[in-house]
Amino acid sequence: MGDVIDLELEIDELVVEGIPRSDRERFAGALRRELERLLRERVLPASLRQSREVKHLTPRTPSVPGDASANQLGAAVARTIYEALSR
């Protein structure tokens, strides 16, 4: 079994346009679950193996259909954040 790593990821501000107020909780939950899954199941990127603070991160815009649900959008945004942190 691999080493256990204590990782804390704090997102102070995330700007996502077009999500109705009624869907924000679903979006946030999907984003959190997908980030947790990615960090648990994939090899931790070297950039995250040491303590550091990222002041500003601009991930690419995820490609999602116009009728994507809040859950789909949250998961897609989580994947782009993970990719940006992996650079």
mmCIF file as gemmi writes it, N, C-alpha and C atoms, coordinates in Angstrom:
data_model
loop_
_atom_site.group_PDB
_atom_site.id
_atom_site.type_symbol
_atom_site.label_atom_id
_atom_site.label_alt_id
_atom_site.label_comp_id
_atom_site.label_asym_id
_atom_site.label_entity_id
_atom_site.label_seq_id
_atom_site.pdbx_PDB_ins_code
_atom_site.Cartn_x
_atom_site.Cartn_y
_atom_site.Cartn_z
_atom_site.occupancy
_atom_site.B_iso_or_equiv
_atom_site.pdbx_formal_charge
_atom_site.auth_seq_id
_atom_site.auth_asym_id
_atom_site.pdbx_PDB_model_num
ATOM 1 N N . MET Axp A 1 ? 0.841 -1.167 0 1 0 ? 1 A 1
ATOM 2 C CA . MET Axp A 1 ? 0 0 0 1 0 ? 1 A 1
ATOM 3 C C . MET Axp A 1 ? 0.892 1.238 0 1 0 ? 1 A 1
ATOM 4 N N . GLY Axp A 2 ? 0.484 2.311 -0.728 1 0 ? 2 A 1
ATOM 5 C CA . GLY Axp A 2 ? 1.278 3.518 -0.86 1 0 ? 2 A 1
ATOM 6 C C . GLY Axp A 2 ? 1.26 4.362 0.393 1 0 ? 2 A 1
ATOM 7 N N . ASP Axp A 3 ? 2.154 5.328 0.399 1 0 ? 3 A 1
ATOM 8 C CA . ASP Axp A 3 ? 2.217 6.261 1.516 1 0 ? 3 A 1
ATOM 9 C C . ASP Axp A 3 ? 0.953 7.103 1.564 1 0 ? 3 A 1
ATOM 10 N N . VAL Axp A 4 ? 0.558 7.458 2.768 1 0 ? 4 A 1
ATOM 11 C CA . VAL Axp A 4 ? -0.583 8.35 2.952 1 0 ? 4 A 1
ATOM 12 C C . VAL Axp A 4 ? -0.041 9.77 2.985 1 0 ? 4 A 1
ATOM 13 N N . ILE Axp A 5 ? -0.641 10.639 2.198 1 0 ? 5 A 1
ATOM 14 C CA . ILE Axp A 5 ? -0.203 12.024 2.129 1 0 ? 5 A 1
ATOM 15 C C . ILE Axp A 5 ? -1.334 12.902 2.645 1 0 ? 5 A 1
ATOM 16 N N . ASP Axp A 6 ? -0.979 13.805 3.53 1 0 ? 6 A 1
ATOM 17 C CA . ASP Axp A 6 ? -1.948 14.758 4.055 1 0 ? 6 A 1
ATOM 18 C C . ASP Axp A 6 ? -1.943 15.97 3.13 1 0 ? 6 A 1
ATOM 19 N N . LEU Axp A 7 ? -3.039 16.21 2.451 1 0 ? 7 A 1
ATOM 20 C CA . LEU Axp A 7 ? -3.122 17.285 1.476 1 0 ? 7 A 1
ATOM 21 C C . LEU Axp A 7 ? -4.306 18.172 1.801 1 0 ? 7 A 1
ATOM 22 N N . GLU Axp A 8 ? -4.058 19.451 1.827 1 0 ? 8 A 1
ATOM 23 C CA . GLU Axp A 8 ? -5.138 20.415 2.033 1 0 ? 8 A 1
ATOM 24 C C . GLU Axp A 8 ? -5.179 21.324 0.819 1 0 ? 8 A 1
ATOM 25 N N . LEU Axp A 9 ? -6.335 21.407 0.194 1 0 ? 9 A 1
ATOM 26 C CA . LEU Axp A 9 ? -6.522 22.264 -0.965 1 0 ? 9 A 1
ATOM 27 C C . LEU Axp A 9 ? -7.629 23.241 -0.623 1 0 ? 9 A 1
ATOM 28 N N . GLU Axp A 10 ? -7.282 24.499 -0.599 1 0 ? 10 A 1
ATOM 29 C CA . GLU Axp A 10 ? -8.256 25.533 -0.265 1 0 ? 10 A 1
ATOM 30 C C . GLU Axp A 10 ? -8.422 26.451 -1.466 1 0 ? 10 A 1
ATOM 31 N N . ILE Axp A 11 ? -9.65 26.614 -1.908 1 0 ? 11 A 1
ATOM 32 C CA . ILE Axp A 11 ? -9.949 27.509 -3.022 1 0 ? 11 A 1
ATOM 33 C C . ILE Axp A 11 ? -10.666 28.714 -2.429 1 0 ? 11 A 1
ATOM 34 N N . ASP Axp A 12 ? -9.977 29.84 -2.409 1 0 ? 12 A 1
ATOM 35 C CA . ASP Axp A 12 ? -10.559 31.056 -1.827 1 0 ? 12 A 1
ATOM 36 C C . ASP Axp A 12 ? -11.654 31.631 -2.714 1 0 ? 12 A 1
ATOM 37 N N . GLU Axp A 13 ? -11.429 31.619 -4.003 1 0 ? 13 A 1
ATOM 38 C CA . GLU Axp A 13 ? -12.41 32.195 -4.91 1 0 ? 13 A 1
ATOM 39 C C . GLU Axp A 13 ? -12.402 31.414 -6.218 1 0 ? 13 A 1
ATOM 40 N N . LEU Axp A 14 ? -13.577 31.121 -6.704 1 0 ? 14 A 1
ATOM 41 C CA . LEU Axp A 14 ? -13.734 30.433 -7.971 1 0 ? 14 A 1
ATOM 42 C C . LEU Axp A 14 ? -14.824 31.168 -8.728 1 0 ? 14 A 1
ATOM 43 N N . VAL Axp A 15 ? -14.474 31.695 -9.889 1 0 ? 15 A 1
ATOM 44 C CA . VAL Axp A 15 ? -15.434 32.456 -10.68 1 0 ? 15 A 1
ATOM 45 C C . VAL Axp A 15 ? -15.919 31.576 -11.824 1 0 ? 15 A 1
ATOM 46 N N . VAL Axp A 16 ? -17.196 31.249 -11.782 1 0 ? 16 A 1
ATOM 47 C CA . VAL Axp A 16 ? -17.831 30.462 -12.832 1 0 ? 16 A 1
ATOM 48 C C . VAL Axp A 16 ? -19.139 31.166 -13.172 1 0 ? 16 A 1
ATOM 49 N N . GLU Axp A 17 ? -19.279 31.558 -14.397 1 0 ? 17 A 1
ATOM 50 C CA . GLU Axp A 17 ? -20.473 32.29 -14.806 1 0 ? 17 A 1
ATOM 51 C C . GLU Axp A 17 ? -21.529 31.35 -15.36 1 0 ? 17 A 1
ATOM 52 N N . GLY Axp A 18 ? -22.781 31.733 -15.169 1 0 ? 18 A 1
ATOM 53 C CA . GLY Axp A 18 ? -23.878 31.015 -15.798 1 0 ? 18 A 1
ATOM 54 C C . GLY Axp A 18 ? -24.523 29.925 -14.963 1 0 ? 18 A 1
ATOM 55 N N . ILE Axp A 19 ? -24.12 29.773 -13.714 1 0 ? 19 A 1
ATOM 56 C CA . ILE Axp A 19 ? -24.736 28.755 -12.866 1 0 ? 19 A 1
ATOM 57 C C . ILE Axp A 19 ? -25.829 29.43 -12.045 1 0 ? 19 A 1
ATOM 58 N N . PRO Axp A 20 ? -27.055 28.979 -12.214 1 0 ? 20 A 1
ATOM 59 C CA . PRO Axp A 20 ? -28.147 29.574 -11.431 1 0 ? 20 A 1
ATOM 60 C C . PRO Axp A 20 ? -27.906 29.371 -9.932 1 0 ? 20 A 1
ATOM 61 N N . ARG Axp A 21 ? -28.344 30.315 -9.16 1 0 ? 21 A 1
ATOM 62 C CA . ARG Axp A 21 ? -28.182 30.251 -7.698 1 0 ? 21 A 1
ATOM 63 C C . ARG Axp A 21 ? -28.685 28.912 -7.145 1 0 ? 21 A 1
ATOM 64 N N . SER Axp A 22 ? -29.774 28.405 -7.707 1 0 ? 22 A 1
ATOM 65 C CA . SER Axp A 22 ? -30.357 27.151 -7.216 1 0 ? 22 A 1
ATOM 66 C C . SER Axp A 22 ? -29.466 25.935 -7.481 1 0 ? 22 A 1
ATOM 67 N N . ASP Axp A 23 ? -28.49 26.056 -8.385 1 0 ? 23 A 1
ATOM 68 C CA . ASP Axp A 23 ? -27.601 24.94 -8.721 1 0 ? 23 A 1
ATOM 69 C C . ASP Axp A 23 ? -26.213 25.045 -8.091 1 0 ? 23 A 1
ATOM 70 N N . ARG Axp A 24 ? -25.947 26.097 -7.378 1 0 ? 24 A 1
ATOM 71 C CA . ARG Axp A 24 ? -24.598 26.318 -6.856 1 0 ? 24 A 1
ATOM 72 C C . ARG Axp A 24 ? -24.142 25.233 -5.884 1 0 ? 24 A 1
ATOM 73 N N . GLU Axp A 25 ? -25.035 24.776 -5.036 1 0 ? 25 A 1
ATOM 74 C CA . GLU Axp A 25 ? -24.658 23.707 -4.075 1 0 ? 25 A 1
ATOM 75 C C . GLU Axp A 25 ? -24.33 22.411 -4.819 1 0 ? 25 A 1
ATOM 76 N N . ARG Axp A 26 ? -25.137 22.063 -5.832 1 0 ? 26 A 1
ATOM 77 C CA . ARG Axp A 26 ? -24.865 20.841 -6.613 1 0 ? 26 A 1
ATOM 78 C C . ARG Axp A 26 ? -23.536 20.972 -7.352 1 0 ? 26 A 1
ATOM 79 N N . PHE Axp A 27 ? -23.297 22.143 -7.939 1 0 ? 27 A 1
ATOM 80 C CA . PHE Axp A 27 ? -22.034 22.393 -8.636 1 0 ? 27 A 1
ATOM 81 C C . PHE Axp A 27 ? -20.857 22.226 -7.678 1 0 ? 27 A 1
ATOM 82 N N . ALA Axp A 28 ? -20.923 22.887 -6.525 1 0 ? 28 A 1
ATOM 83 C CA . ALA Axp A 28 ? -19.825 22.834 -5.548 1 0 ? 28 A 1
ATOM 84 C C . ALA Axp A 28 ? -19.594 21.408 -5.052 1 0 ? 28 A 1
ATOM 85 N N . GLY Axp A 29 ? -20.662 20.673 -4.809 1 0 ? 29 A 1
ATOM 86 C CA . GLY Axp A 29 ? -20.522 19.285 -4.353 1 0 ? 29 A 1
ATOM 87 C C . GLY Axp A 29 ? -19.867 18.408 -5.4 1 0 ? 29 A 1
ATOM 88 N N . ALA Axp A 30 ? -20.27 18.568 -6.653 1 0 ? 30 A 1
ATOM 89 C CA . ALA Axp A 30 ? -19.681 17.777 -7.738 1 0 ? 30 A 1
ATOM 90 C C . ALA Axp A 30 ? -18.215 18.125 -7.924 1 0 ? 30 A 1
ATOM 91 N N . LEU Axp A 31 ? -17.884 19.403 -7.822 1 0 ? 31 A 1
ATOM 92 C CA . LEU Axp A 31 ? -16.493 19.836 -7.949 1 0 ? 31 A 1
ATOM 93 C C . LEU Axp A 31 ? -15.648 19.211 -6.839 1 0 ? 31 A 1
ATOM 94 N N . ARG Axp A 32 ? -16.13 19.294 -5.612 1 0 ? 32 A 1
ATOM 95 C CA . ARG Axp A 32 ? -15.405 18.735 -4.464 1 0 ? 32 A 1
ATOM 96 C C . ARG Axp A 32 ? -15.209 17.223 -4.606 1 0 ? 32 A 1
ATOM 97 N N . ARG Axp A 33 ? -16.287 16.519 -4.963 1 0 ? 33 A 1
ATOM 98 C CA . ARG Axp A 33 ? -16.187 15.052 -5.097 1 0 ? 33 A 1
ATOM 99 C C . ARG Axp A 33 ? -15.203 14.65 -6.194 1 0 ? 33 A 1
ATOM 100 N N . GLU Axp A 34 ? -15.247 15.349 -7.329 1 0 ? 34 A 1
ATOM 101 C CA . GLU Axp A 34 ? -14.352 14.993 -8.436 1 0 ? 34 A 1
ATOM 102 C C . GLU Axp A 34 ? -12.898 15.319 -8.093 1 0 ? 34 A 1
ATOM 103 N N . LEU Axp A 35 ? -12.637 16.445 -7.461 1 0 ? 35 A 1
ATOM 104 C CA . LEU Axp A 35 ? -11.262 16.751 -7.045 1 0 ? 35 A 1
ATOM 105 C C . LEU Axp A 35 ? -10.754 15.716 -6.047 1 0 ? 35 A 1
ATOM 106 N N . GLU Axp A 36 ? -11.58 15.344 -5.095 1 0 ? 36 A 1
ATOM 107 C CA . GLU Axp A 36 ? -11.183 14.32 -4.126 1 0 ? 36 A 1
ATOM 108 C C . GLU Axp A 36 ? -10.879 13.002 -4.83 1 0 ? 36 A 1
ATOM 109 N N . ARG Axp A 37 ? -11.713 12.624 -5.779 1 0 ? 37 A 1
ATOM 110 C CA . ARG Axp A 37 ? -11.498 11.383 -6.52 1 0 ? 37 A 1
ATOM 111 C C . ARG Axp A 37 ? -10.183 11.433 -7.293 1 0 ? 37 A 1
ATOM 112 N N . LEU Axp A 38 ? -9.961 12.526 -8.009 1 0 ? 38 A 1
ATOM 113 C CA . LEU Axp A 38 ? -8.736 12.655 -8.796 1 0 ? 38 A 1
ATOM 114 C C . LEU Axp A 38 ? -7.493 12.601 -7.916 1 0 ? 38 A 1
ATOM 115 N N . LEU Axp A 39 ? -7.527 13.302 -6.784 1 0 ? 39 A 1
ATOM 116 C CA . LEU Axp A 39 ? -6.372 13.324 -5.899 1 0 ? 39 A 1
ATOM 117 C C . LEU Axp A 39 ? -6.151 11.984 -5.206 1 0 ? 39 A 1
ATOM 118 N N . ARG Axp A 40 ? -7.213 11.225 -5.009 1 0 ? 40 A 1
ATOM 119 C CA . ARG Axp A 40 ? -7.111 9.921 -4.35 1 0 ? 40 A 1
ATOM 120 C C . ARG Axp A 40 ? -6.671 8.833 -5.338 1 0 ? 40 A 1
ATOM 121 N N . GLU Axp A 41 ? -7.194 8.864 -6.557 1 0 ? 41 A 1
ATOM 122 C CA . GLU Axp A 41 ? -6.99 7.762 -7.495 1 0 ? 41 A 1
ATOM 123 C C . GLU Axp A 41 ? -5.798 7.929 -8.428 1 0 ? 41 A 1
ATOM 124 N N . ARG Axp A 42 ? -5.367 9.135 -8.665 1 0 ? 42 A 1
ATOM 125 C CA . ARG Axp A 42 ? -4.264 9.355 -9.592 1 0 ? 42 A 1
ATOM 126 C C . ARG Axp A 42 ? -2.975 9.605 -8.826 1 0 ? 42 A 1
ATOM 127 N N . VAL Axp A 43 ? -1.887 9.471 -9.54 1 0 ? 43 A 1
ATOM 128 C CA . VAL Axp A 43 ? -0.585 9.77 -8.946 1 0 ? 43 A 1
ATOM 129 C C . VAL Axp A 43 ? -0.557 11.256 -8.64 1 0 ? 43 A 1
ATOM 130 N N . LEU Axp A 44 ? -0.153 11.594 -7.449 1 0 ? 44 A 1
ATOM 131 C CA . LEU Axp A 44 ? -0.094 12.985 -7.045 1 0 ? 44 A 1
ATOM 132 C C . LEU Axp A 44 ? 0.975 13.696 -7.876 1 0 ? 44 A 1
ATOM 133 N N . PRO Axp A 45 ? 0.606 14.762 -8.57 1 0 ? 45 A 1
ATOM 134 C CA . PRO Axp A 45 ? 1.592 15.48 -9.385 1 0 ? 45 A 1
ATOM 135 C C . PRO Axp A 45 ? 2.76 15.97 -8.533 1 0 ? 45 A 1
ATOM 136 N N . ALA Axp A 46 ? 3.945 15.973 -9.122 1 0 ? 46 A 1
ATOM 137 C CA . ALA Axp A 46 ? 5.14 16.414 -8.403 1 0 ? 46 A 1
ATOM 138 C C . ALA Axp A 46 ? 4.96 17.822 -7.846 1 0 ? 46 A 1
ATOM 139 N N . SER Axp A 47 ? 4.203 18.641 -8.568 1 0 ? 47 A 1
ATOM 140 C CA . SER Axp A 47 ? 3.997 20.025 -8.129 1 0 ? 47 A 1
ATOM 141 C C . SER Axp A 47 ? 3.221 20.107 -6.822 1 0 ? 47 A 1
ATOM 142 N N . LEU Axp A 48 ? 2.536 19.034 -6.432 1 0 ? 48 A 1
ATOM 143 C CA . LEU Axp A 48 ? 1.754 19.04 -5.193 1 0 ? 48 A 1
ATOM 144 C C . LEU Axp A 48 ? 2.411 18.234 -4.076 1 0 ? 48 A 1
ATOM 145 N N . ARG Axp A 49 ? 3.598 17.715 -4.314 1 0 ? 49 A 1
ATOM 146 C CA . ARG Axp A 49 ? 4.265 16.896 -3.302 1 0 ? 49 A 1
ATOM 147 C C . ARG Axp A 49 ? 5.044 17.712 -2.285 1 0 ? 49 A 1
ATOM 148 N N . GLN Axp A 50 ? 5.083 18.992 -2.48 1 0 ? 50 A 1
ATOM 149 C CA . GLN Axp A 50 ? 5.749 19.858 -1.504 1 0 ? 50 A 1
ATOM 150 C C . GLN Axp A 50 ? 4.798 20.987 -1.147 1 0 ? 50 A 1
ATOM 151 N N . SER Axp A 51 ? 4.989 21.523 0.025 1 0 ? 51 A 1
ATOM 152 C CA . SER Axp A 51 ? 4.118 22.592 0.494 1 0 ? 51 A 1
ATOM 153 C C . SER Axp A 51 ? 4.328 23.83 -0.375 1 0 ? 51 A 1
ATOM 154 N N . ARG Axp A 52 ? 3.241 24.371 -0.873 1 0 ? 52 A 1
ATOM 155 C CA . ARG Axp A 52 ? 3.337 25.587 -1.662 1 0 ? 52 A 1
ATOM 156 C C . ARG Axp A 52 ? 1.988 26.267 -1.704 1 0 ? 52 A 1
ATOM 157 N N . GLU Axp A 53 ? 2.025 27.524 -2.028 1 0 ? 53 A 1
ATOM 158 C CA . GLU Axp A 53 ? 0.803 28.299 -2.158 1 0 ? 53 A 1
ATOM 159 C C . GLU Axp A 53 ? 0.727 28.805 -3.588 1 0 ? 53 A 1
ATOM 160 N N . VAL Axp A 54 ? -0.409 28.612 -4.211 1 0 ? 54 A 1
ATOM 161 C CA . VAL Axp A 54 ? -0.63 29.11 -5.565 1 0 ? 54 A 1
ATOM 162 C C . VAL Axp A 54 ? -1.512 30.337 -5.433 1 0 ? 54 A 1
ATOM 163 N N . LYS Axp A 55 ? -0.988 31.475 -5.805 1 0 ? 55 A 1
ATOM 164 C CA . LYS Axp A 55 ? -1.735 32.728 -5.649 1 0 ? 55 A 1
ATOM 165 C C . LYS Axp A 55 ? -2.838 32.866 -6.686 1 0 ? 55 A 1
ATOM 166 N N . HIS Axp A 56 ? -2.583 32.413 -7.888 1 0 ? 56 A 1
ATOM 167 C CA . HIS Axp A 56 ? -3.547 32.582 -8.969 1 0 ? 56 A 1
ATOM 168 C C . HIS Axp A 56 ? -3.404 31.421 -9.942 1 0 ? 56 A 1
ATOM 169 N N . LEU Axp A 57 ? -4.507 30.85 -10.291 1 0 ? 57 A 1
ATOM 170 C CA . LEU Axp A 57 ? -4.516 29.709 -11.201 1 0 ? 57 A 1
ATOM 171 C C . LEU Axp A 57 ? -5.61 29.954 -12.231 1 0 ? 57 A 1
ATOM 172 N N . THR Axp A 58 ? -5.253 29.863 -13.492 1 0 ? 58 A 1
ATOM 173 C CA . THR Axp A 58 ? -6.238 30.051 -14.549 1 0 ? 58 A 1
ATOM 174 C C . THR Axp A 58 ? -6.302 28.776 -15.379 1 0 ? 58 A 1
ATOM 175 N N . PRO Axp A 59 ? -7.188 27.841 -14.987 1 0 ? 59 A 1
ATOM 176 C CA . PRO Axp A 59 ? -7.31 26.616 -15.772 1 0 ? 59 A 1
ATOM 177 C C . PRO Axp A 59 ? -7.998 26.915 -17.098 1 0 ? 59 A 1
ATOM 178 N N . ARG Axp A 60 ? -7.832 26.007 -18.03 1 0 ? 60 A 1
ATOM 179 C CA . ARG Axp A 60 ? -8.503 26.164 -19.316 1 0 ? 60 A 1
ATOM 180 C C . ARG Axp A 60 ? -10.011 26.075 -19.104 1 0 ? 60 A 1
ATOM 181 N N . THR Axp A 61 ? -10.746 26.578 -20.047 1 0 ? 61 A 1
ATOM 182 C CA . THR Axp A 61 ? -12.205 26.5 -19.969 1 0 ? 61 A 1
ATOM 183 C C . THR Axp A 61 ? -12.62 25.086 -20.357 1 0 ? 61 A 1
ATOM 184 N N . PRO Axp A 62 ? -13.375 24.405 -19.496 1 0 ? 62 A 1
ATOM 185 C CA . PRO Axp A 62 ? -13.762 23.034 -19.822 1 0 ? 62 A 1
ATOM 186 C C . PRO Axp A 62 ? -14.741 22.999 -20.999 1 0 ? 62 A 1
ATOM 187 N N . SER Axp A 63 ? -14.663 21.938 -21.74 1 0 ? 63 A 1
ATOM 188 C CA . SER Axp A 63 ? -15.57 21.738 -22.859 1 0 ? 63 A 1
ATOM 189 C C . SER Axp A 63 ? -16.756 20.908 -22.364 1 0 ? 63 A 1
ATOM 190 N N . VAL Axp A 64 ? -17.902 21.557 -22.236 1 0 ? 64 A 1
ATOM 191 C CA . VAL Axp A 64 ? -19.118 20.871 -21.792 1 0 ? 64 A 1
ATOM 192 C C . VAL Axp A 64 ? -20.272 21.316 -22.681 1 0 ? 64 A 1
ATOM 193 N N . PRO Axp A 65 ? -21.244 20.452 -22.883 1 0 ? 65 A 1
ATOM 194 C CA . PRO Axp A 65 ? -22.398 20.848 -23.683 1 0 ? 65 A 1
ATOM 195 C C . PRO Axp A 65 ? -23.17 21.977 -23.009 1 0 ? 65 A 1
ATOM 196 N N . GLY Axp A 66 ? -23.854 22.771 -23.794 1 0 ? 66 A 1
ATOM 197 C CA . GLY Axp A 66 ? -24.62 23.893 -23.277 1 0 ? 66 A 1
ATOM 198 C C . GLY Axp A 66 ? -25.69 23.504 -22.283 1 0 ? 66 A 1
ATOM 199 N N . ASP Axp A 67 ? -26.161 22.27 -22.372 1 0 ? 67 A 1
ATOM 200 C CA . ASP Axp A 67 ? -27.213 21.816 -21.453 1 0 ? 67 A 1
ATOM 201 C C . ASP Axp A 67 ? -26.653 20.954 -20.319 1 0 ? 67 A 1
ATOM 202 N N . ALA Axp A 68 ? -25.348 21.113 -20.037 1 0 ? 68 A 1
ATOM 203 C CA . ALA Axp A 68 ? -24.716 20.324 -18.973 1 0 ? 68 A 1
ATOM 204 C C . ALA Axp A 68 ? -25.362 20.65 -17.63 1 0 ? 68 A 1
ATOM 205 N N . SER Axp A 69 ? -25.511 19.629 -16.823 1 0 ? 69 A 1
ATOM 206 C CA . SER Axp A 69 ? -26.073 19.826 -15.479 1 0 ? 69 A 1
ATOM 207 C C . SER Axp A 69 ? -25.02 20.442 -14.575 1 0 ? 69 A 1
ATOM 208 N N . ALA Axp A 70 ? -25.454 20.916 -13.426 1 0 ? 70 A 1
ATOM 209 C CA . ALA Axp A 70 ? -24.532 21.471 -12.436 1 0 ? 70 A 1
ATOM 210 C C . ALA Axp A 70 ? -23.512 20.414 -12.011 1 0 ? 70 A 1
ATOM 211 N N . ASN Axp A 71 ? -23.948 19.166 -11.912 1 0 ? 71 A 1
ATOM 212 C CA . ASN Axp A 71 ? -23.031 18.079 -11.545 1 0 ? 71 A 1
ATOM 213 C C . ASN Axp A 71 ? -21.982 17.855 -12.621 1 0 ? 71 A 1
ATOM 214 N N . GLN Axp A 72 ? -22.397 17.852 -13.881 1 0 ? 72 A 1
ATOM 215 C CA . GLN Axp A 72 ? -21.443 17.66 -14.982 1 0 ? 72 A 1
ATOM 216 C C . GLN Axp A 72 ? -20.467 18.822 -15.064 1 0 ? 72 A 1
ATOM 217 N N . LEU Axp A 73 ? -20.968 20.022 -14.889 1 0 ? 73 A 1
ATOM 218 C CA . LEU Axp A 73 ? -20.111 21.198 -14.956 1 0 ? 73 A 1
ATOM 219 C C . LEU Axp A 73 ? -19.123 21.207 -13.789 1 0 ? 73 A 1
ATOM 220 N N . GLY Axp A 74 ? -19.585 20.878 -12.59 1 0 ? 74 A 1
ATOM 221 C CA . GLY Axp A 74 ? -18.69 20.825 -11.432 1 0 ? 74 A 1
ATOM 222 C C . GLY Axp A 74 ? -17.563 19.827 -11.626 1 0 ? 74 A 1
ATOM 223 N N . ALA Axp A 75 ? -17.892 18.646 -12.153 1 0 ? 75 A 1
ATOM 224 C CA . ALA Axp A 75 ? -16.864 17.625 -12.398 1 0 ? 75 A 1
ATOM 225 C C . ALA Axp A 75 ? -15.881 18.081 -13.476 1 0 ? 75 A 1
ATOM 226 N N . ALA Axp A 76 ? -16.382 18.727 -14.516 1 0 ? 76 A 1
ATOM 227 C CA . ALA Axp A 76 ? -15.513 19.208 -15.595 1 0 ? 76 A 1
ATOM 228 C C . ALA Axp A 76 ? -14.568 20.292 -15.094 1 0 ? 76 A 1
ATOM 229 N N . VAL Axp A 77 ? -15.069 21.203 -14.286 1 0 ? 77 A 1
ATOM 230 C CA . VAL Axp A 77 ? -14.22 22.262 -13.723 1 0 ? 77 A 1
ATOM 231 C C . VAL Axp A 77 ? -13.172 21.65 -12.794 1 0 ? 77 A 1
ATOM 232 N N . ALA Axp A 78 ? -13.546 20.658 -12.019 1 0 ? 78 A 1
ATOM 233 C CA . ALA Axp A 78 ? -12.586 19.982 -11.133 1 0 ? 78 A 1
ATOM 234 C C . ALA Axp A 78 ? -11.448 19.372 -11.944 1 0 ? 78 A 1
ATOM 235 N N . ARG Axp A 79 ? -11.774 18.743 -13.067 1 0 ? 79 A 1
ATOM 236 C CA . ARG Axp A 79 ? -10.724 18.138 -13.901 1 0 ? 79 A 1
ATOM 237 C C . ARG Axp A 79 ? -9.775 19.2 -14.447 1 0 ? 79 A 1
ATOM 238 N N . THR Axp A 80 ? -10.306 20.354 -14.828 1 0 ? 80 A 1
ATOM 239 C CA . THR Axp A 80 ? -9.423 21.406 -15.352 1 0 ? 80 A 1
ATOM 240 C C . THR Axp A 80 ? -8.561 21.996 -14.242 1 0 ? 80 A 1
ATOM 241 N N . ILE Axp A 81 ? -9.085 22.092 -13.042 1 0 ? 81 A 1
ATOM 242 C CA . ILE Axp A 81 ? -8.28 22.569 -11.913 1 0 ? 81 A 1
ATOM 243 C C . ILE Axp A 81 ? -7.158 21.577 -11.622 1 0 ? 81 A 1
ATOM 244 N N . TYR Axp A 82 ? -7.475 20.293 -11.602 1 0 ? 82 A 1
ATOM 245 C CA . TYR Axp A 82 ? -6.47 19.253 -11.364 1 0 ? 82 A 1
ATOM 246 C C . TYR Axp A 82 ? -5.37 19.326 -12.43 1 0 ? 82 A 1
ATOM 247 N N . GLU Axp A 83 ? -5.769 19.463 -13.699 1 0 ? 83 A 1
ATOM 248 C CA . GLU Axp A 83 ? -4.793 19.56 -14.782 1 0 ? 83 A 1
ATOM 249 C C . GLU Axp A 83 ? -3.885 20.775 -14.609 1 0 ? 83 A 1
ATOM 250 N N . ALA Axp A 84 ? -4.485 21.915 -14.224 1 0 ? 84 A 1
ATOM 251 C CA . ALA Axp A 84 ? -3.694 23.129 -14.036 1 0 ? 84 A 1
ATOM 252 C C . ALA Axp A 84 ? -2.724 22.978 -12.859 1 0 ? 84 A 1
ATOM 253 N N . LEU Axp A 85 ? -3.157 22.324 -11.795 1 0 ? 85 A 1
ATOM 254 C CA . LEU Axp A 85 ? -2.269 22.092 -10.655 1 0 ? 85 A 1
ATOM 255 C C . LEU Axp A 85 ? -1.152 21.116 -10.998 1 0 ? 85 A 1
ATOM 256 N N . SER Axp A 86 ? -1.376 20.278 -11.978 1 0 ? 86 A 1
ATOM 257 C CA . SER Axp A 86 ? -0.397 19.256 -12.364 1 0 ? 86 A 1
ATOM 258 C C . SER Axp A 86 ? 0.726 19.814 -13.206 1 0 ? 86 A 1
ATOM 259 N N . ARG Axp A 87 ? 0.569 21.026 -13.673 1 0 ? 87 A 1
ATOM 260 C CA . ARG Axp A 87 ? 1.62 21.623 -14.531 1 0 ? 87 A 1
ATOM 261 C C . ARG Axp A 87 ? 2.793 22.072 -13.725 1 0 ? 87 A 1
